[in-house]
Amino acid sequence: MTVTARAARIKLILFDVDGVLTDGKILVHGDGTESKVFDIKDGTGIVWARRAGLTVGLLSARSSTATEQRASQLGITLIRQGVANKLDAYNEMRTGLGLTDEQVAYMGDDVLDLPVLSRAGLSAAPADAVEDVRSRVDWVSGANGGDGAARELVEVVLRAQGRWTAMLEEHVGEAARK
């Protein structure tokens, strides 16, 4: 089945955080707090996905206040952090929404993501994901994690579902009205 056919069925897009929505680097401060850098293009793509009626969620093995803050900024309420078994958390999220595997896209970057990537209807990875992930997914972004990879996946899904042109027209029309 083609990536476009897989993407056309998606209702939920799940993202790993570290290495997908960030470059995977974590700045740990002397007081124990941490900082991460998130890309605005990824955030815009997530907002567009939500406006188009898709559910967006985050699935991370690590717990982070920075991730909670970014999710809140983007209106993401489906978040599982600090999970020892990503596949169990994925199944819980998916079944809680009444979805099948085929209706879920998941983007991950490392070996811990492989169990979920093998189940998702559309599996994806950033360009800088480890080779064992890139070689096993349906689609690899041209962008690295934390540098627009999530945005590219959103575009793939919205284009496959015939929603991308309307999204563009909304912005082109807004510019023309000014």
Summary of the structure (lengths in Angstrom):
residues: 178
radius of gyration: 15.7
end to end distance: 43.2
largest distance: 50.5
contacts: 605
relative contact order: 0.20
helix: 44%
strand: 15%
